[in-house]
Amino acid sequence: VTAHAVKGVDCTQSRVYILYRFIAYLLAEDLISSMDSSKKRFVAIS
């Protein structure tokens, strides 16, 4: 019973970790694309 409970917690933790990684990836992609567009805008201005 204890081993099963620990396995369940471990499974939940890895699922949460994957979710966090996914969100971080999306935020990073958004940041990079906004940086790229501002860089292009800066190049267009200068």
Contact map, one row per residue, 1 for C-alpha under 8 A:
1111100000000000000000000000000000000000000000
1111110000000000000000000000000000000000000000
1111111000000000000000000000000000000000000000
1111111100000000000000000000000000000000000000
1111111110000000000000000000000000000000000000
0111111111000000000000000000000000000000000000
0011111111100000000000000000000000000000000000
0001111111110000000000000000000000000000000000
0000111111111000000000000000000000000000000000
0000011111111100000000000000000000000000000000
0000001111111110000000000000000000000000000000
0000000111111111000000000000000000000000000000
0000000011111111100000000000000000000000000000
0000000001111111110000000000000000000000000000
0000000000111111111000000000000000000000000000
0000000000011111111100000000000000000000000000
0000000000001111111110000000000000000000000000
0000000000000111111111000000000000000000000000
0000000000000011111111100000000000000000000000
0000000000000001111111110000000000000000000000
0000000000000000111111111000000000000000000000
0000000000000000011111111100000000000000000000
0000000000000000001111111110000000000000000000
0000000000000000000111111111000000000000000000
0000000000000000000011111111100000000000000000
0000000000000000000001111111110000000000000000
0000000000000000000000111111111000000000000000
0000000000000000000000011111111100000000000000
0000000000000000000000001111111110000000000000
0000000000000000000000000111111111000000000000
0000000000000000000000000011111111100000000000
0000000000000000000000000001111111110000000000
0000000000000000000000000000111111111000000000
0000000000000000000000000000011111111100000000
0000000000000000000000000000001111111110000000
0000000000000000000000000000000111111111000000
0000000000000000000000000000000011111111100000
0000000000000000000000000000000001111111110000
0000000000000000000000000000000000111111111000
0000000000000000000000000000000000011111111100
0000000000000000000000000000000000001111111110
0000000000000000000000000000000000000111111111
0000000000000000000000000000000000000011111111
0000000000000000000000000000000000000001111111
0000000000000000000000000000000000000000111111
0000000000000000000000000000000000000000011111
